Amino acid sequence: MAADALPGALKGVSLSGAEISELSHSIGSQSGDWTACVKTNTFGKTEYFAVFYMDGKYLTERHAVMTDKCEVGVYSLLSVKLPVFKSTEIR
């Protein structure tokens, strides 16, 4: 779900090589029922985003904050569908 929703939601953030954490129950000020963290590295800068789910569906995302504990997550590669560009032939 994150791979489908995030490219449109995180405009300007490269998801090439991004990683996602395992799901955990949302707590305190977190939205939804479940949360996962996405870790990106663009131009040598690591950024974390918290992704929230409710009723088995993507809800929203935001830059991670301390309570999300994204820095200590266990991550695996996020399979992102890259846009397909059609080539134009010049004759």
Secondary structure, DSSP 8 states (H G I E B T S, - for coil): -HHHHHHHHSTT---TT-EEE--EE--TT--SSEEEEEEEEETTEEEEEEEEEETTEEEEEEE--GGG-GGG--EEE--------------
